[in-house]
Amino acid sequence: MTSTPRIRARSFDDAAALYSANRPGYPGELFDALEVLAGRGLRGARVADVGAGTGIATGLLRARGADVVAVEPGDGMAAEFRRANPGIPLVRGDGDRLPLVTGGFDFLTYAQAWHWTDPARSVPEARRVLRPGGALALWWNDMDPTVPWIAEQDERIRTLFDADGLTFRTLPPGPAFATREVRWSRRIPLDVHLANHASHSAFLMLGPAGTQEFLDAERARLAALFPDGTVEERYVVTLGVAVM
């Protein structure tokens, strides 16, 4: 099967519970930076979180006081979202065809999701649904490659998939984006670290056998580095905000 972006995006549906249980959240400093770059607060703002997945970012936006609605195309992810966030409205759709009213939102957010869109469609859709002065916010949360063990692991992953990195995670031309980087970390069991990797689309497309072989080798390497079984994952969130 050809691995198109749409097929890769929908690969999460069969692993929604794995995704929800093991993916990292986002630090409060990210939302502080979002408010600064947007020039307004989230409290009381009308927000659409697109490609919401299981609701990791959506729930944090609501906790900041936003009036938030989620947009998610995948059946499995939507089911997990509803289980975890019963009080947050969810509509089915994607960034290329937003099922949202014109001019109805102060923020349009994409947490780890913009790269699944076609910017030729998703940028005009963002302009359509945002109110004048509304903000389009895109962010990606990646492990910090300045940490030696993370850089070494990243190289093994690139070699496995014959990939050149995350260059597809780019801001679209047109809107004037202001950017920030937010660094943070979390301490988790080694099993959670490995399951986090298993929840990524590349491993989901690789299949159980190939994924398990890679994770078993990583377990052996990291057990020596983290003998107490607790891994400190250090992250960099790259945020771009464009006031439309």
ZAGU-944287 format. One line per field, with one value per residue: residue number from 1; residue in one letter; x, y, z of N, C-alpha, C in turn. Coordinates in pm, 1 decimal, always signed. Example, Ala and Ser with C-alpha at 12.3 -4.5 7.8 and 13.67 -1.06 7.14 Angstrom:
pos	[1;2] $
code	[A;S] $
n.X	[+1319.0;+1285.0] $
n.Y	[-569.0;-225.0] $
n.Z	[+780.0;+708.0] $
ca.X	[+1230.0;+1367.0] $
ca.Y	[-450.0;-106.0] $
ca.Z	[+780.0;+714.0] $
c.X	[+1320.0;+1290.0] $
c.Y	[-330.0;+3.0] $
c.Z	[+780.0;+787.0] $
//
This chain:
pos	[1;2;3;4;5;6;7;8;9;10;11;12;13;14;15;16;17;18;19;20;21;22;23;24;25;26;27;28;29;30;31;32;33;34;35;36;37;38;39;40;41;42;43;44;45;46;47;48;49;50;51;52;53;54;55;56;57;58;59;60;61;62;63;64;65;66;67;68;69;70;71;72;73;74;75;76;77;78;79;80;81;82;83;84;85;86;87;88;89;90;91;92;93;94;95;96;97;98;99;100;101;102;103;104;105;106;107;108;109;110;111;112;113;114;115;116;117;118;119;120;121;122;123;124;125;126;127;128;129;130;131;132;133;134;135;136;137;138;139;140;141;142;143;144;145;146;147;148;149;150;151;152;153;154;155;156;157;158;159;160;161;162;163;164;165;166;167;168;169;170;171;172;173;174;175;176;177;178;179;180;181;182;183;184;185;186;187;188;189;190;191;192;193;194;195;196;197;198;199;200;201;202;203;204;205;206;207;208;209;210;211;212;213;214;215;216;217;218;219;220;221;222;223;224;225;226;227;228;229;230;231;232;233;234;235;236;237;238;239;240;241;242;243;244] $
code	[M;T;S;T;P;R;I;R;A;R;S;F;D;D;A;A;A;L;Y;S;A;N;R;P;G;Y;P;G;E;L;F;D;A;L;E;V;L;A;G;R;G;L;R;G;A;R;V;A;D;V;G;A;G;T;G;I;A;T;G;L;L;R;A;R;G;A;D;V;V;A;V;E;P;G;D;G;M;A;A;E;F;R;R;A;N;P;G;I;P;L;V;R;G;D;G;D;R;L;P;L;V;T;G;G;F;D;F;L;T;Y;A;Q;A;W;H;W;T;D;P;A;R;S;V;P;E;A;R;R;V;L;R;P;G;G;A;L;A;L;W;W;N;D;M;D;P;T;V;P;W;I;A;E;Q;D;E;R;I;R;T;L;F;D;A;D;G;L;T;F;R;T;L;P;P;G;P;A;F;A;T;R;E;V;R;W;S;R;R;I;P;L;D;V;H;L;A;N;H;A;S;H;S;A;F;L;M;L;G;P;A;G;T;Q;E;F;L;D;A;E;R;A;R;L;A;A;L;F;P;D;G;T;V;E;E;R;Y;V;V;T;L;G;V;A;V;M] $
n.X	[+84.6;+52.7;+204.1;+41.7;-7.0;-272.7;-340.9;-146.7;-219.7;-468.2;-387.1;-371.5;-615.3;-653.0;-497.2;-572.3;-614.8;-359.9;-217.8;-345.4;-279.2;-1.3;+124.8;+293.3;+184.6;+137.7;+328.9;+239.4;+367.1;+365.5;+105.0;+101.9;+286.0;+145.0;-73.5;+61.1;+175.5;-54.3;-178.9;-394.9;-594.8;-670.8;-886.9;-1229.8;-1223.6;-1327.0;-1247.5;-1126.0;-1001.3;-815.2;-779.5;-784.3;-742.9;-708.9;-764.9;-566.4;-443.8;-679.6;-818.7;-643.5;-657.0;-921.1;-897.6;-760.7;-959.6;-1082.2;-1350.4;-1404.2;-1412.0;-1372.4;-1222.5;-1212.6;-1112.5;-1089.1;-1230.8;-1159.7;-997.5;-1179.7;-1368.0;-1215.2;-1159.3;-1417.3;-1464.4;-1268.9;-1315.4;-1590.6;-1737.7;-1670.8;-1746.6;-1745.2;-1680.3;-1694.3;-1443.3;-1187.6;-887.3;-882.8;-1140.4;-1326.2;-1580.8;-1717.4;-1857.2;-1845.2;-1622.4;-1635.9;-1455.3;-1196.5;-948.0;-770.2;-644.0;-375.7;-242.7;+25.2;-78.2;-103.8;+57.2;-78.2;-250.6;-351.6;-198.7;-284.7;-555.2;-614.0;-517.0;-680.5;-923.4;-873.7;-858.5;-1121.1;-1280.9;-1187.0;-1236.4;-1197.3;-869.5;-831.2;-642.3;-426.0;-280.5;-10.0;+155.7;+435.7;+555.6;+853.4;+1109.9;+1409.3;+1681.5;+1932.7;+2006.8;+2222.8;+2155.4;+1902.9;+1947.0;+2100.1;+1913.8;+1723.3;+1870.2;+1888.2;+1619.5;+1574.6;+1743.8;+1616.7;+1378.4;+1470.3;+1474.5;+1491.8;+1450.4;+1238.3;+1144.6;+908.1;+744.9;+653.4;+591.8;+322.4;+339.9;+245.7;+51.7;+165.0;+376.8;+464.2;+710.1;+794.3;+1002.6;+955.4;+1084.5;+1077.7;+1026.2;+959.8;+931.9;+918.2;+810.6;+1020.4;+876.1;+658.9;+787.3;+876.6;+629.8;+521.9;+675.1;+582.6;+328.9;+346.1;+296.1;+473.3;+570.9;+329.9;+256.2;+466.6;+417.2;+338.1;+546.3;+795.1;+803.5;+813.5;+1058.6;+1238.0;+1177.5;+1243.3;+1521.5;+1578.6;+1491.5;+1683.8;+1913.9;+1844.5;+1784.3;+2029.6;+2119.2;+1932.0;+1903.9;+1721.4;+1481.8;+1337.4;+1279.2;+1396.7;+1240.0;+1321.2;+1189.2;+1118.8;+891.4;+774.6;+632.6;+409.4;+240.6;-6.2;-165.7;-465.2] $
n.Y	[-120.3;+222.0;+484.7;+744.2;+1088.8;+1107.7;+839.2;+779.7;+962.1;+857.3;+623.8;+641.0;+575.8;+307.1;+292.8;+457.9;+450.1;+378.9;+603.3;+807.2;+732.3;+752.7;+961.3;+1278.8;+1570.2;+1924.4;+2206.6;+2466.4;+2701.6;+2707.4;+2786.1;+3033.2;+3165.1;+3148.7;+3319.3;+3563.1;+3602.6;+3606.4;+3827.7;+3836.0;+3689.2;+3343.6;+3285.3;+3281.9;+3303.8;+3202.7;+2898.6;+2675.0;+2358.7;+2185.6;+1871.3;+1728.3;+1483.6;+1266.7;+1459.1;+1585.4;+1845.6;+1992.0;+1962.7;+2099.9;+2357.1;+2416.8;+2410.7;+2645.0;+2825.0;+2863.1;+2866.4;+2597.2;+2400.0;+2084.1;+1948.3;+1662.3;+1405.9;+1122.7;+802.1;+627.2;+792.5;+996.2;+856.1;+790.6;+1048.9;+1138.2;+966.2;+1047.1;+1319.7;+1412.0;+1646.3;+1829.0;+1977.7;+1801.8;+1790.6;+1631.9;+1633.4;+1793.5;+1998.1;+2089.2;+2112.1;+2265.3;+2213.1;+2446.5;+2758.7;+3060.4;+3319.0;+3280.8;+3236.4;+3298.9;+3184.1;+2944.3;+2634.8;+2405.5;+2128.2;+1939.0;+1869.8;+2019.3;+1942.4;+1741.1;+1857.7;+2020.6;+2300.9;+2479.6;+2461.4;+2462.1;+2703.1;+2912.7;+2821.4;+2861.4;+3142.0;+3195.3;+3097.7;+3231.7;+3518.3;+3871.9;+3966.1;+3735.5;+3442.4;+3210.4;+2922.9;+2709.6;+2420.0;+2206.7;+1934.7;+1814.5;+1579.3;+1690.8;+1746.8;+1827.5;+1688.5;+1429.0;+1141.3;+1143.0;+1251.9;+1044.9;+836.7;+947.2;+941.3;+666.5;+612.5;+764.7;+624.6;+374.3;+432.5;+548.5;+828.1;+1189.2;+1349.6;+1598.9;+1777.0;+1822.9;+1949.7;+2242.5;+2598.0;+2748.1;+2935.9;+3281.7;+3371.8;+3590.3;+3475.4;+3476.9;+3337.9;+3102.9;+2910.4;+2660.0;+2504.0;+2202.0;+1927.8;+1581.3;+1318.7;+978.0;+628.7;+380.9;+204.8;+364.9;+562.0;+406.7;+317.7;+559.9;+617.7;+403.9;+490.0;+667.6;+767.3;+660.8;+423.8;+293.0;+245.4;+81.8;-160.3;-431.1;-629.9;-526.2;-289.1;-384.7;-518.3;-303.6;-155.7;-335.4;-345.7;-79.2;-73.9;-232.5;-73.3;+166.3;+83.1;+41.6;+301.3;+430.9;+308.2;+293.7;+269.8;+493.5;+745.5;+1059.0;+1260.6;+1517.5;+1806.9;+2019.1;+2258.1;+2389.2;+2679.3;+2855.1;+3152.8;+3327.9;+3629.2;+3692.6] $
n.Z	[+0.0;-87.3;+92.9;+154.7;+268.2;+372.4;+424.8;+615.1;+815.4;+892.1;+1003.5;+1275.3;+1383.1;+1455.6;+1674.9;+1879.2;+2161.0;+2253.3;+2169.3;+2319.4;+2581.3;+2600.6;+2462.0;+2494.3;+2682.2;+2681.4;+2786.3;+3023.0;+2954.5;+2678.1;+2609.6;+2729.7;+2561.0;+2321.3;+2373.7;+2402.9;+2144.8;+1990.8;+2088.4;+2260.0;+2522.0;+2604.5;+2766.9;+2757.8;+2484.9;+2157.2;+2028.5;+1783.1;+1767.6;+1554.1;+1390.4;+1623.6;+1743.1;+2014.9;+2196.9;+2350.2;+2335.2;+2316.3;+2559.5;+2731.0;+2628.7;+2691.9;+2968.7;+3007.2;+2991.0;+2748.1;+2509.9;+2352.9;+2054.5;+1903.5;+1608.0;+1418.6;+1196.8;+1208.3;+1280.5;+1498.8;+1659.4;+1714.9;+1867.6;+2094.0;+2180.0;+2255.9;+2468.7;+2653.5;+2681.5;+2749.8;+2779.9;+2584.3;+2276.1;+1964.2;+1622.5;+1303.5;+1060.8;+856.9;+820.2;+558.3;+478.3;+661.4;+893.6;+991.3;+1103.2;+912.9;+1001.0;+1280.4;+1491.9;+1732.8;+1765.6;+1576.5;+1609.6;+1561.3;+1675.9;+1635.6;+1385.2;+1149.5;+932.3;+808.2;+635.4;+325.5;+236.6;+37.1;+48.8;+324.9;+434.4;+312.4;+425.5;+696.5;+702.4;+637.1;+856.0;+1077.3;+1284.3;+1204.6;+1284.0;+1421.8;+1528.6;+1377.1;+1489.4;+1496.8;+1607.1;+1692.1;+1875.0;+1964.3;+2050.1;+2205.6;+2007.7;+2089.1;+2307.7;+2381.7;+2387.9;+2280.1;+2026.1;+1917.6;+1916.6;+1743.8;+1506.9;+1464.7;+1416.4;+1184.1;+1011.6;+1009.1;+875.0;+649.4;+631.7;+620.6;+836.4;+993.1;+798.3;+667.6;+839.7;+825.8;+821.3;+645.5;+335.1;+298.3;+529.7;+793.9;+1013.6;+1356.2;+1569.2;+1829.0;+2050.3;+2287.9;+2562.4;+2744.0;+2977.9;+3060.5;+3301.8;+3276.9;+3281.8;+3125.9;+2960.5;+2881.9;+2733.4;+2514.6;+2416.1;+2339.3;+2109.6;+1952.2;+1893.1;+1685.6;+1344.2;+1152.0;+1267.8;+1308.4;+1045.8;+975.6;+1103.8;+1340.3;+1382.3;+1281.0;+1427.8;+1694.8;+1693.6;+1663.1;+1897.0;+2099.8;+2074.4;+2137.1;+2401.0;+2528.8;+2491.6;+2626.1;+2881.8;+2997.7;+3006.2;+3162.8;+3441.0;+3651.2;+3529.3;+3459.9;+3232.3;+3122.7;+2912.1;+2703.0;+2552.3;+2266.5;+2183.4;+1889.6;+1793.6;+1586.3;+1513.8;+1346.1;+1299.6;+1152.8] $
ca.X	[+0.0;+126.6;+188.7;+8.2;-33.9;-405.1;-334.6;-68.3;-299.4;-573.9;-328.5;-389.0;-746.0;-642.8;-406.8;-613.6;-592.6;-214.2;-183.7;-396.6;-214.9;+144.2;+177.3;+311.2;+97.7;+205.1;+349.1;+165.1;+441.3;+323.7;-17.3;+142.7;+345.1;+36.2;-149.3;+145.4;+189.4;-185.6;-221.1;-516.7;-598.6;-756.4;-1007.9;-1346.5;-1208.0;-1386.2;-1132.2;-1143.5;-878.5;-833.5;-696.9;-776.0;-700.6;-773.9;-799.4;-459.4;-437.2;-813.1;-847.7;-561.4;-714.9;-1041.5;-853.3;-719.3;-1079.1;-1133.7;-1473.3;-1335.5;-1474.3;-1271.9;-1248.4;-1131.8;-1167.5;-1074.7;-1331.4;-1102.3;-954.8;-1299.8;-1426.8;-1131.1;-1181.3;-1544.9;-1450.3;-1184.5;-1358.6;-1734.6;-1800.3;-1621.8;-1808.8;-1659.0;-1739.3;-1611.3;-1394.8;-1043.3;-849.2;-906.2;-1285.6;-1367.1;-1727.2;-1730.6;-1920.4;-1755.3;-1599.7;-1688.8;-1355.7;-1084.8;-826.8;-774.0;-520.3;-335.3;-138.0;+79.4;-175.6;-105.6;+126.7;-170.0;-339.5;-303.9;-204.8;-360.8;-694.0;-631.0;-496.0;-806.3;-1023.9;-842.0;-900.8;-1267.4;-1348.0;-1140.1;-1282.8;-1088.5;-776.8;-816.3;-507.9;-397.3;-167.5;+38.8;+273.6;+486.4;+626.0;+953.7;+1216.6;+1517.8;+1796.8;+2059.9;+2037.4;+2295.6;+2089.1;+1788.9;+2002.5;+2139.6;+1790.8;+1666.8;+1946.5;+1847.0;+1486.1;+1590.9;+1802.0;+1514.5;+1277.6;+1538.0;+1413.2;+1585.6;+1409.4;+1101.2;+1137.4;+771.3;+674.8;+690.9;+484.5;+282.3;+362.2;+127.2;+32.4;+286.0;+388.7;+563.1;+744.5;+860.7;+1035.9;+931.6;+1153.1;+1022.3;+1062.4;+876.7;+995.0;+819.3;+867.6;+1076.0;+769.2;+579.6;+870.8;+873.3;+493.5;+507.9;+726.6;+496.3;+205.0;+370.1;+243.5;+573.5;+573.0;+200.5;+261.4;+566.8;+353.1;+377.0;+671.3;+908.1;+803.4;+858.4;+1202.8;+1308.1;+1157.9;+1320.6;+1660.8;+1584.2;+1477.8;+1813.6;+2005.8;+1805.0;+1788.9;+2164.0;+2134.7;+1837.7;+1890.8;+1604.2;+1362.2;+1268.5;+1341.0;+1363.1;+1225.2;+1327.0;+1115.6;+1110.5;+768.8;+791.6;+502.5;+393.3;+110.3;-32.2;-289.3;-518.1] $
ca.Y	[+0.0;+346.8;+560.1;+884.0;+1158.5;+1075.9;+704.5;+788.1;+1031.5;+769.0;+508.9;+659.3;+529.7;+176.2;+302.8;+577.8;+433.1;+384.8;+744.3;+884.0;+693.7;+764.1;+1084.3;+1387.3;+1686.0;+2049.2;+2286.9;+2591.3;+2808.8;+2711.7;+2864.8;+3170.8;+3219.3;+3162.4;+3440.4;+3680.2;+3620.7;+3638.5;+3957.8;+3825.9;+3571.7;+3231.2;+3280.7;+3338.4;+3305.5;+3094.2;+2828.0;+2547.1;+2279.0;+2104.0;+1752.2;+1723.2;+1351.6;+1222.1;+1575.5;+1625.8;+1992.1;+2048.5;+1970.1;+2204.2;+2485.1;+2439.2;+2440.8;+2785.0;+2907.6;+2881.8;+2802.2;+2522.5;+2290.9;+2001.3;+1898.1;+1540.4;+1322.8;+978.4;+735.3;+578.3;+905.9;+1065.0;+775.7;+808.4;+1186.3;+1146.3;+894.1;+1122.8;+1459.7;+1409.4;+1777.7;+1918.8;+1947.5;+1745.5;+1776.6;+1550.5;+1706.0;+1818.3;+2135.6;+2127.3;+2134.0;+2286.0;+2218.7;+2553.6;+2879.8;+3166.7;+3430.7;+3249.1;+3191.3;+3385.6;+3105.2;+2816.0;+2571.5;+2275.9;+2068.0;+1819.9;+1828.2;+2099.4;+1875.1;+1651.3;+1937.1;+2080.4;+2445.1;+2552.4;+2459.5;+2487.6;+2844.6;+2985.7;+2781.0;+2931.7;+3282.1;+3200.4;+3072.9;+3323.5;+3655.2;+3967.4;+3971.5;+3604.0;+3386.7;+3073.2;+2877.4;+2576.7;+2381.6;+2069.9;+1899.0;+1715.1;+1559.2;+1787.3;+1678.4;+1867.1;+1590.1;+1326.5;+1012.7;+1166.0;+1265.5;+911.4;+763.1;+1006.2;+891.7;+527.8;+616.3;+809.9;+514.4;+271.5;+474.6;+614.5;+961.6;+1299.2;+1434.4;+1648.3;+1897.5;+1844.9;+2030.2;+2379.4;+2696.3;+2773.7;+3072.7;+3368.8;+3437.6;+3639.6;+3403.3;+3499.5;+3204.6;+3083.2;+2775.1;+2636.8;+2382.3;+2142.8;+1787.2;+1496.4;+1194.9;+872.5;+494.6;+342.0;+146.9;+473.2;+620.8;+319.4;+319.0;+688.0;+598.0;+310.1;+557.7;+757.1;+710.7;+580.4;+290.2;+230.5;+196.2;-24.6;-284.2;-479.2;-705.7;-435.2;-196.5;-454.7;-543.4;-178.3;-116.4;-426.3;-300.2;+46.3;-106.1;-279.4;+40.6;+266.5;+24.8;+66.0;+445.0;+469.3;+181.5;+291.6;+250.9;+621.5;+822.4;+1201.3;+1308.0;+1663.3;+1845.9;+2155.7;+2287.2;+2497.5;+2744.1;+2965.0;+3218.6;+3434.2;+3704.1;+3698.0] $
ca.Z	[+0.0;-92.1;+216.7;+131.5;+394.5;+426.3;+481.5;+738.8;+916.6;+939.8;+1073.6;+1419.3;+1428.6;+1519.2;+1789.8;+1952.1;+2304.8;+2271.5;+2151.5;+2432.5;+2706.8;+2604.5;+2403.1;+2591.1;+2674.7;+2646.7;+2907.2;+3032.9;+2886.8;+2537.6;+2597.3;+2758.7;+2438.8;+2223.8;+2406.1;+2374.2;+2000.8;+1935.7;+2138.1;+2339.8;+2606.5;+2567.6;+2849.0;+2692.8;+2339.8;+2079.9;+1972.1;+1714.5;+1768.3;+1433.9;+1400.9;+1769.6;+1790.5;+2137.7;+2277.8;+2441.6;+2336.4;+2333.5;+2702.1;+2791.9;+2586.7;+2773.6;+3104.9;+3008.2;+2988.3;+2613.0;+2463.4;+2248.0;+1982.0;+1838.1;+1473.2;+1402.4;+1089.2;+1224.3;+1364.1;+1623.4;+1740.5;+1762.7;+1975.0;+2212.8;+2224.4;+2326.9;+2595.9;+2745.5;+2693.3;+2720.4;+2786.2;+2479.3;+2146.6;+1860.0;+1490.0;+1215.5;+944.9;+859.0;+794.3;+418.8;+461.9;+799.7;+911.9;+1089.0;+1054.5;+867.4;+1091.5;+1411.6;+1588.8;+1768.0;+1745.6;+1508.3;+1654.8;+1506.9;+1758.6;+1568.1;+1284.7;+1027.0;+821.6;+738.8;+551.1;+201.0;+265.9;-65.0;+94.2;+467.8;+465.6;+288.0;+522.6;+821.6;+686.7;+633.9;+983.6;+1181.0;+1287.7;+1178.7;+1396.2;+1482.8;+1519.3;+1336.4;+1570.7;+1462.0;+1684.9;+1690.3;+1998.1;+1926.4;+2147.8;+2187.9;+1948.6;+2149.4;+2411.3;+2304.8;+2368.4;+2191.2;+1891.4;+1870.6;+1886.9;+1621.8;+1392.4;+1440.1;+1356.2;+1045.5;+935.7;+992.8;+777.9;+537.1;+632.5;+641.0;+948.2;+1002.4;+716.7;+621.6;+939.5;+793.1;+819.4;+507.1;+286.1;+296.9;+658.8;+860.1;+1139.5;+1461.1;+1619.3;+1958.1;+2091.7;+2430.4;+2604.3;+2865.3;+2990.4;+3146.1;+3349.1;+3254.2;+3274.3;+2997.0;+2878.6;+2825.3;+2628.7;+2397.3;+2362.9;+2271.8;+1973.3;+1880.1;+1855.0;+1572.9;+1219.5;+1080.9;+1327.6;+1282.9;+908.6;+969.7;+1145.5;+1473.5;+1390.2;+1265.7;+1540.7;+1814.7;+1680.7;+1691.6;+2036.4;+2185.3;+2071.0;+2212.7;+2542.5;+2576.5;+2496.8;+2724.0;+3016.0;+3048.6;+3028.0;+3268.8;+3514.4;+3740.5;+3449.0;+3438.6;+3124.5;+3111.7;+2774.9;+2689.3;+2432.7;+2214.3;+2109.6;+1792.8;+1779.7;+1492.0;+1527.4;+1247.8;+1318.8;+1015.3] $
c.X	[+87.9;+97.7;+166.5;-14.0;-168.9;-406.4;-256.9;-147.6;-405.7;-519.0;-348.5;-517.8;-740.2;-555.5;-443.7;-588.1;-444.3;-167.2;-221.9;-318.2;-68.7;+202.3;+194.7;+203.7;+177.1;+218.8;+266.1;+233.1;+406.1;+202.5;+6.4;+196.7;+239.9;-41.6;-69.4;+151.0;+56.8;-235.3;-353.0;-513.5;-689.7;-887.4;-1122.3;-1339.5;-1276.6;-1272.8;-1179.2;-1008.2;-892.5;-732.5;-676.3;-731.1;-779.5;-800.7;-692.0;-449.9;-572.8;-847.3;-768.9;-610.2;-839.4;-1002.2;-803.4;-839.4;-1136.0;-1267.1;-1434.0;-1424.1;-1362.8;-1318.5;-1156.0;-1193.2;-1174.9;-1176.2;-1274.6;-1059.6;-1075.5;-1365.3;-1348.2;-1146.6;-1308.1;-1539.4;-1376.6;-1235.2;-1508.1;-1799.7;-1757.6;-1687.0;-1705.7;-1738.1;-1640.3;-1573.0;-1245.4;-1015.0;-871.6;-1052.3;-1344.3;-1519.7;-1764.2;-1787.8;-1814.9;-1745.6;-1642.8;-1587.7;-1244.7;-950.0;-861.0;-641.4;-501.3;-218.5;-93.1;-5.4;-169.2;-44.9;+39.9;-263.6;-271.2;-312.5;-280.4;-509.0;-707.3;-604.4;-620.7;-917.6;-999.7;-887.5;-1053.5;-1328.3;-1303.0;-1207.6;-1168.2;-1000.7;-761.7;-680.7;-509.5;-271.1;-134.1;+155.3;+304.2;+573.8;+723.6;+1058.4;+1340.8;+1643.1;+1931.1;+2100.0;+2101.9;+2217.9;+1967.1;+1837.4;+2041.9;+2016.8;+1725.5;+1738.4;+1910.4;+1708.5;+1494.3;+1647.8;+1698.8;+1417.9;+1337.5;+1483.2;+1518.6;+1543.6;+1267.2;+1081.4;+996.9;+691.8;+716.4;+568.2;+449.5;+316.2;+231.7;+107.0;+166.1;+295.1;+495.6;+587.6;+810.6;+898.7;+1018.7;+994.3;+1093.8;+1062.0;+957.7;+956.1;+888.8;+886.9;+918.5;+968.5;+684.0;+657.6;+864.7;+734.3;+463.1;+557.7;+632.5;+368.2;+222.8;+337.1;+345.3;+577.7;+440.6;+194.9;+361.8;+507.6;+410.5;+514.0;+792.7;+918.8;+858.0;+1007.4;+1281.9;+1297.6;+1232.8;+1467.2;+1677.2;+1573.9;+1612.3;+1912.6;+1971.1;+1802.8;+1926.3;+2184.3;+2048.3;+1808.4;+1772.7;+1473.7;+1282.8;+1346.5;+1299.3;+1361.6;+1228.8;+1272.4;+1141.2;+978.5;+796.7;+652.8;+508.0;+251.9;+100.8;-166.9;-343.1;-603.7] $
c.Y	[+125.0;+428.9;+707.4;+953.7;+1122.9;+937.1;+707.1;+856.0;+939.9;+645.3;+518.4;+596.7;+395.6;+178.3;+420.2;+566.4;+440.0;+528.8;+824.2;+857.8;+734.3;+890.2;+1192.0;+1493.4;+1807.8;+2133.5;+2413.8;+2705.7;+2818.7;+2801.5;+3010.5;+3237.5;+3240.9;+3290.5;+3566.0;+3706.3;+3656.6;+3775.5;+3955.7;+3695.1;+3463.5;+3229.8;+3354.2;+3342.0;+3184.9;+3027.7;+2701.3;+2478.2;+2172.1;+1989.2;+1719.8;+1588.4;+1308.7;+1336.4;+1623.1;+1777.9;+2053.6;+2065.4;+2078.5;+2342.9;+2517.3;+2474.7;+2584.5;+2879.7;+2931.0;+2810.1;+2725.8;+2415.5;+2216.0;+1959.8;+1778.6;+1451.7;+1173.5;+916.9;+694.1;+690.2;+980.7;+988.8;+790.7;+949.0;+1195.2;+1075.6;+980.1;+1263.2;+1471.7;+1546.8;+1874.2;+1882.0;+1898.9;+1738.2;+1703.0;+1631.5;+1723.0;+1961.0;+2182.4;+2158.1;+2150.0;+2296.3;+2324.2;+2678.7;+2982.3;+3277.1;+3405.7;+3224.0;+3293.5;+3316.8;+2980.7;+2748.4;+2435.6;+2225.4;+1937.7;+1779.8;+1905.0;+2023.8;+1771.3;+1726.4;+1973.2;+2231.6;+2527.2;+2557.7;+2505.8;+2633.1;+2926.7;+2947.5;+2849.2;+3076.5;+3293.7;+3191.1;+3168.1;+3459.6;+3748.7;+3983.1;+3840.8;+3542.7;+3240.8;+3030.1;+2732.4;+2543.0;+2233.7;+2048.7;+1786.0;+1700.2;+1638.7;+1718.2;+1724.5;+1775.1;+1468.7;+1196.6;+1025.1;+1179.4;+1130.1;+827.9;+816.3;+954.6;+747.1;+522.5;+661.9;+699.2;+406.2;+307.0;+544.1;+755.4;+1066.2;+1392.3;+1484.7;+1773.7;+1923.3;+1927.9;+2176.2;+2469.2;+2729.1;+2915.7;+3151.4;+3439.5;+3478.5;+3577.5;+3464.3;+3364.7;+3211.6;+2936.5;+2765.8;+2503.1;+2332.7;+1996.2;+1712.9;+1371.4;+1085.3;+736.1;+464.8;+284.0;+254.9;+542.4;+538.0;+318.4;+451.1;+675.9;+510.4;+376.5;+652.8;+688.0;+623.6;+438.4;+218.4;+174.7;+82.6;-159.9;-338.8;-546.2;-613.9;-337.0;-263.4;-482.5;-418.2;-142.3;-208.5;-384.6;-170.1;+20.9;-149.9;-164.4;+134.2;+212.4;+44.4;+213.4;+495.3;+346.3;+177.1;+278.8;+376.9;+703.8;+968.9;+1238.4;+1460.4;+1702.7;+1991.2;+2167.2;+2406.9;+2551.5;+2852.7;+3021.5;+3330.3;+3497.8;+3738.5;+3824.0] $
c.Z	[+0.0;+32.8;+184.7;+265.7;+455.3;+489.7;+612.6;+849.7;+975.4;+1010.1;+1224.3;+1471.1;+1501.3;+1644.6;+1879.3;+2102.2;+2338.4;+2265.3;+2275.8;+2560.6;+2715.5;+2541.9;+2510.0;+2575.9;+2630.9;+2773.7;+2905.4;+2960.2;+2738.8;+2521.2;+2637.5;+2632.5;+2330.9;+2248.6;+2373.7;+2223.7;+1934.2;+1979.5;+2211.9;+2418.1;+2552.2;+2646.2;+2779.0;+2542.1;+2277.1;+2001.4;+1902.0;+1710.5;+1660.4;+1432.5;+1547.4;+1822.9;+1911.8;+2235.0;+2373.6;+2450.2;+2366.3;+2480.7;+2772.3;+2751.4;+2668.5;+2916.8;+3118.0;+2998.5;+2851.0;+2595.2;+2337.7;+2187.2;+1909.3;+1700.2;+1451.7;+1293.8;+1119.8;+1318.8;+1499.4;+1715.8;+1797.0;+1877.6;+2103.8;+2269.0;+2306.8;+2461.3;+2697.9;+2773.2;+2666.9;+2719.3;+2678.0;+2346.6;+2044.6;+1730.7;+1401.3;+1092.2;+954.4;+814.5;+652.7;+390.4;+602.4;+810.3;+1015.6;+1023.0;+1013.7;+972.1;+1234.4;+1520.7;+1607.7;+1747.5;+1664.2;+1538.0;+1588.5;+1590.9;+1692.3;+1447.2;+1153.6;+908.8;+752.0;+644.2;+418.9;+218.7;+161.8;-30.2;+238.8;+506.6;+432.5;+385.2;+657.5;+814.2;+692.2;+773.0;+1094.2;+1169.1;+1248.9;+1302.8;+1469.2;+1451.2;+1475.4;+1410.0;+1536.4;+1553.3;+1672.6;+1812.8;+1963.7;+2035.5;+2106.7;+2132.6;+2001.9;+2264.0;+2342.4;+2284.1;+2276.9;+2046.8;+1834.5;+1835.9;+1759.9;+1497.8;+1361.8;+1375.1;+1210.9;+958.0;+908.2;+880.8;+656.3;+519.3;+664.9;+753.7;+931.6;+918.4;+664.1;+721.4;+921.4;+795.8;+674.7;+464.8;+290.0;+428.3;+722.0;+999.8;+1229.0;+1527.9;+1757.0;+1971.3;+2243.3;+2466.0;+2735.8;+2870.7;+3072.0;+3182.3;+3348.2;+3259.8;+3133.1;+2905.4;+2812.1;+2713.1;+2500.7;+2333.5;+2292.3;+2127.9;+1891.3;+1831.0;+1737.5;+1441.5;+1146.8;+1135.5;+1306.8;+1141.2;+893.6;+1006.7;+1274.7;+1478.9;+1381.7;+1380.7;+1666.0;+1810.5;+1714.2;+1839.6;+2132.5;+2189.8;+2148.4;+2362.3;+2601.5;+2589.6;+2613.0;+2866.1;+3078.7;+3082.3;+3143.7;+3354.7;+3610.7;+3663.4;+3423.0;+3337.1;+3136.2;+2964.6;+2776.6;+2553.1;+2395.4;+2138.4;+2019.5;+1759.8;+1674.4;+1503.7;+1423.2;+1279.1;+1180.7;+992.2] $
//
